[in-house]
Amino acid sequence: MDEVVVRVHEEARLALVRSADGRTRWVSYSASDKTPPHASVPANSPSSPIELQHKTAPSSGGGHLDLNVFCFPSSPNFSLVVPDKSAVPTQNLLLFLHGRGDSHEPFARLGEQMALPQTAVVSLRAPLELPFGLGFTWIDDMDVNGDVIAPDIPHKYRSESLQTARDYVWDFLRVLHDKYEWSYSRLFVFAFSQGACVAFHLAMTLPRDVRLGGLVLVSGGAIVGPHSSSYSTGGAITPMLQVSGAVDDVYPSALTALTHGELTSGYPSHNSHCFTAVMLMPTP
């Protein structure tokens, strides 16, 4: 059956052809052809099809990276590690939260070394400075004698300080979402020790419709205190991975079990698994 070329889409190397009975179909033509086929009917024919238009791809959820410290509440200190600009566009943002007595700079260097594909890294510094140049802390968790309050002992003042730290991190994430157009599902948090305690409290108190991309908690998580009464239930729980040491004397293993218990209690339908050991095989 004879067919005539109605329309040509050169970029897609497709030609719309119509048979004698009026049926049309798109056919490809070889990229080796020096000239595409020509239309055999007038372009303004009533039966001519509509030109193919470029369809804009849906947003990936990745936002802008021109972060301005003065756009964030409290003008926080942070370091930004941007992927190679010649690579594919950045899709994810990883936020580092350090532990007590540390700062954001070592974790920014870690982010550079990790060089995660399509991922920018922000290392955020805790807002409170310890005396004698001992670094920075998220929570005021020292008693009147200057001793650190153990995380398995409830303490009202520490819980209030934990809530303040939670708000500090949440404000940072909220600006990334509202001003810099990062989808919450593209924001990930890697938190260590005390920073992990803040991150867990944040995850358990997020608005019900907010779900982050994921959390990695290393040597930290739930701590004991009245703040746990504010934990949400039944919302969009953020995926979490907690890594703890069996003989960690700073964050004891009993608190790892508490983290798992708080998670399953607040989100009974959430799939969670607890692995008590990881075996490392010696190299030959």
C-alpha positions in Angstrom: 0.0 0.0 0.0 1.4 3.4 -1.0 2.2 5.8 1.8 3.0 9.5 1.7 5.2 11.5 4.1 3.0 14.0 6.0 5.5 15.4 8.5 9.1 15.0 9.5 10.7 15.4 13.0 14.4 15.8 12.2 15.7 15.8 15.8 13.9 12.5 16.6 14.6 11.2 13.1 11.0 10.2 12.7 8.6 10.7 9.8 4.8 10.6 9.9 3.4 8.7 7.0 -0.2 8.3 5.9 -1.6 5.4 3.9 -4.4 5.6 1.2 -7.0 4.6 3.8 -6.1 7.7 6.0 -4.2 5.8 8.7 -1.0 7.4 9.9 2.1 6.1 11.7 5.5 7.3 12.8 8.5 5.5 11.2 12.2 6.0 11.9 14.7 6.8 9.2 18.4 6.0 9.3 20.8 8.5 10.9 23.1 7.8 7.9 20.6 9.5 5.6 22.1 12.8 4.5 18.6 14.3 3.9 15.4 13.4 5.7 12.3 12.5 3.7 10.2 15.4 2.5 6.5 15.9 3.2 4.3 15.0 0.2 1.3 17.0 1.3 0.9 20.7 2.1 1.9 21.5 5.7 -1.4 23.5 6.1 -3.5 20.5 5.0 -6.5 20.1 7.4 -5.4 16.5 8.0 -1.8 17.6 8.9 -0.8 16.5 12.4 0.3 18.9 15.1 4.1 19.4 15.3 5.9 17.4 18.0 6.8 19.7 20.8 9.6 19.3 23.3 8.3 18.1 26.6 9.9 19.5 29.7 11.1 16.8 32.0 9.6 16.8 35.5 11.7 18.3 38.2 14.2 16.0 39.8 13.7 17.6 43.2 17.3 18.9 43.2 17.5 22.5 44.2 20.0 25.4 44.0 23.4 25.5 45.6 24.0 29.2 45.8 23.5 29.1 49.6 23.8 32.4 51.4 24.4 32.2 55.1 22.2 35.3 55.8 19.2 33.5 54.3 19.2 31.1 57.2 18.0 31.8 60.7 20.8 32.5 63.2 23.4 32.8 60.3 24.8 29.3 60.8 28.3 28.2 60.0 28.6 25.5 57.4 30.8 24.3 54.6 29.4 23.4 51.1 31.0 20.8 48.9 29.8 21.0 45.3 30.2 18.1 42.9 32.1 18.4 39.7 30.2 20.9 37.6 31.1 19.0 34.4 29.2 15.9 35.7 25.5 15.3 35.6 23.3 17.7 37.5 23.2 17.4 41.3 20.2 15.4 42.5 20.8 15.0 46.2 22.1 17.0 49.2 23.8 15.3 52.2 23.9 17.1 55.5 26.6 16.2 58.0 26.0 16.7 61.8 29.2 16.3 63.9 29.5 15.1 67.5 30.2 17.0 70.7 33.6 18.7 70.8 34.1 18.7 67.0 33.3 21.0 64.2 32.0 21.0 60.7 35.3 21.1 58.9 36.5 17.5 59.3 33.1 16.3 57.9 33.3 18.6 55.0 36.7 17.0 54.1 35.0 13.6 54.5 32.3 14.7 52.0 35.0 15.7 49.5 36.7 12.3 49.9 33.4 10.4 49.5 32.7 12.2 46.2 29.2 10.8 46.0 27.8 11.0 42.5 25.1 13.6 41.9 25.4 14.7 45.5 26.3 18.0 47.2 27.5 18.0 50.8 26.7 20.5 53.5 28.5 20.2 56.8 26.7 22.2 59.5 28.5 23.4 62.7 26.8 23.1 66.0 25.7 26.5 67.4 27.1 26.2 71.0 30.8 26.6 71.7 32.5 24.6 74.5 34.9 26.4 76.9 38.6 26.3 76.5 38.5 25.8 72.8 37.2 22.3 73.1 35.0 22.5 70.0 31.3 22.8 69.5 28.2 21.1 70.8 24.6 20.8 69.8 23.2 20.2 73.3 24.0 21.8 76.6 24.3 18.4 78.4 26.6 19.2 81.3 25.5 19.3 84.9 26.4 22.0 87.5 29.7 20.3 88.1 30.7 20.3 84.5 30.2 16.6 84.0 28.4 15.2 80.9 25.0 13.9 81.7 24.8 10.3 80.6 22.4 9.8 77.7 20.5 7.0 79.6 19.7 9.4 82.5 16.6 11.6 82.0 17.3 15.3 82.5 14.7 18.1 81.8 17.2 20.8 81.0 19.0 18.6 78.5 15.7 17.7 76.8 14.9 21.4 76.4 18.4 22.0 74.9 17.8 19.0 72.5 14.6 20.6 71.3 16.4 23.8 70.6 19.1 22.0 68.6 16.3 20.1 66.7 14.7 23.5 65.8 18.1 24.8 64.6 18.6 21.9 62.2 15.0 21.9 61.1 15.2 25.6 60.3 18.2 24.9 58.1 16.4 22.1 56.2 13.3 24.2 55.8 15.2 27.1 54.1 16.8 24.6 51.8 13.3 23.5 50.8 11.4 26.8 50.8 14.1 29.2 49.3 16.5 26.9 47.5 13.8 24.5 46.2 15.2 21.3 47.5 12.6 18.5 47.8 12.6 17.0 51.3 12.9 13.6 49.7 16.3 14.7 48.2 17.7 15.8 51.6 19.8 13.2 53.5 21.4 13.4 56.9 24.6 11.7 58.1 25.0 12.3 61.8 27.6 11.2 64.4 27.3 10.8 68.2 25.5 13.8 69.7 24.6 15.0 66.2 22.9 11.6 65.7 20.8 12.2 68.8 19.7 15.5 67.4 18.9 13.9 64.0 16.8 11.2 65.6 14.8 13.6 67.6 14.3 15.7 64.5 13.1 12.7 62.5 10.6 11.7 65.2 9.1 15.2 65.4 8.9 16.2 61.7 5.6 17.5 60.4 3.4 14.5 59.4 3.7 15.3 55.7 7.5 15.6 55.6 9.7 12.7 54.8 13.4 13.2 54.3 15.4 11.0 51.9 17.1 9.2 54.7 19.1 9.3 57.9 22.3 7.6 58.9 22.9 7.6 62.7 26.4 6.6 63.8 27.0 6.0 67.6 23.9 8.0 68.5 20.1 8.0 68.4 17.4 8.1 71.1 18.3 9.5 74.5 16.2 9.3 77.7 14.2 12.3 78.7 10.8 14.0 78.7 11.3 15.2 75.1 10.2 11.8 73.8 6.6 12.7 74.7 6.5 15.0 71.7 7.3 12.2 69.2 4.9 12.0 66.3 3.0 8.8 65.3 1.7 7.5 62.1 3.3 10.1 59.8 5.6 9.8 56.9 8.6 8.2 58.7 12.0 8.9 57.2 14.1 5.8 56.5 16.9 5.3 59.0 20.1 3.3 59.4 21.6 3.2 62.9 25.1 1.9 63.4 26.3 1.4 67.0 29.1 -0.3 68.9 28.5 -3.1 71.3 31.1 -1.8 73.8 30.5 1.9 73.2 30.7 3.6 76.7 29.5 7.0 75.4 26.3 5.7 73.7 25.6 2.3 75.3 24.0 -0.5 73.4 20.8 -0.2 75.6 20.1 3.1 73.9 20.3 1.4 70.5 17.5 -0.9 71.6 15.6 2.2 72.9 15.9 3.8 69.4 14.5 0.7 67.8 11.7 0.6 70.4 10.8 4.3 70.0 10.7 3.8 66.2 8.5 0.7 66.3 6.2 2.2 69.0 5.6 5.4 67.0 5.4 3.7 63.6 4.1 0.1 64.2 3.6 -0.4 60.4 7.1 0.7 59.6 9.4 -2.2 58.7 12.4 -2.3 61.0 15.2 -4.8 61.6 17.8 -5.0 64.3 21.1 -6.7 63.5 23.1 -7.4 66.6 26.4 -8.2 65.0 28.4 -7.8 61.8 31.2 -10.2 61.0 34.2 -8.9 59.2 36.0 -11.6 57.2 39.8 -11.4 57.3 41.6 -10.8 54.1 43.7 -13.8 52.8 
